[in-house]
Amino acid sequence: NLYIRLQDAWTAKDLSDVRPHLTEELYARSERQIQGYVSRNQTNHVERVSVLNTRIIGCTNDAKNDIITVEILSRITDYITDDRTGNVIRGDRNRELFMTYHWTFIRTLGKTSGEEGYVDDKHCPNCGAPIDLNRSAVCEYCGSVCTSGDYYWVVSDIKGISQRS
């Protein structure tokens, strides 16, 4: 589900829907890439997304985090258009690609998921409004970015392993 949501957010050039599920570092890196498309008046379309298989390929911890690595096999179409003309400038609207990724998920060492799953109910430090805070979130009332060093499962890294057509 998160894989598909991230692909949709990427195409929309708006990561706000998935931001609470990404580390600050991964969010910042992804946002810089998206801003590159914005500045070039381009859109990277990722469409017809289908997750074919997932499997856990690693599970460990370090001094701060529990770490799980998941292999994701997917099928997508991936192409870039010029926002002004709509013309495809790279890729192909009709060419299916079979992708393999390794996603690394982390959570604070020893944290366990409660009845609500990954969401930790907190309050905005700026205005006091309730927010759904994982590692980072934006307060829907005042727009403040709220972060916490304590979090449930979030994606810390995404590595493209292979691509074939």
Buried (B, 14 or more C-beta within 10 A) or exposed (E): EBBBBBBBBBBEBEBEEBBBBBBBEBBEBBBEEBEEBEEEEBBBBBEBBEBEEBEEEEEEEEEEBBBBBBBBBBEBBBBBBBEEEEEEEEBEEEEEBBBBBBBBBBBBEEBEEEEEEBBBEBEBEEEEEEBBBBBBBBBEEEEBEBEBEEBBBBBBBBEEEEEEE
